[in-house]
């Protein structure tokens, strides 16, 4: 972040929270996280499934819009934390990878 004023410019870093440090709203280390609070509309995977990076894992309805949650990497699903119709809070884990 830069702060510009009459006396000059100052640059300082802001640490990224751990839950956002890997892949942003599409995922985190070892899994995926909810980008915002919403309802899980559809779940496409179950524990033990092999997925490719970018593959749709589930659809979440938030703010009257559909958000497709995609795999951040190739891997095997270890656990799915929500089922269809469940409410998920912002930044909670949705899927865990092995």
TANOR-V18379 format. One line per field, one symbol per residue. ss: DSSP state (H for helix, E for strand, C for the rest). psi: psi as a letter, one per 40 degrees, with the letter a starting at -180 (. if undefined). Layout:
# TANOR-V18379
ss: ???
psi: ???
This chain:
# TANOR-V18379
ss: CEEEECCEEEECCCCCCHHHCCCHHHCECCEEECCCCEEEEEECCCCCCEECCCCEEEEEEECCEEEEEECCCCEEEEEECCCCCCEECCCCEEEEEC
psi: ihhhadeahhhiihihideeeceaeeiiheaiihdiiahhdhheiiheihiiheihdihhhhffihhhhiheiiahhdiheiiheihhiheihdihi.
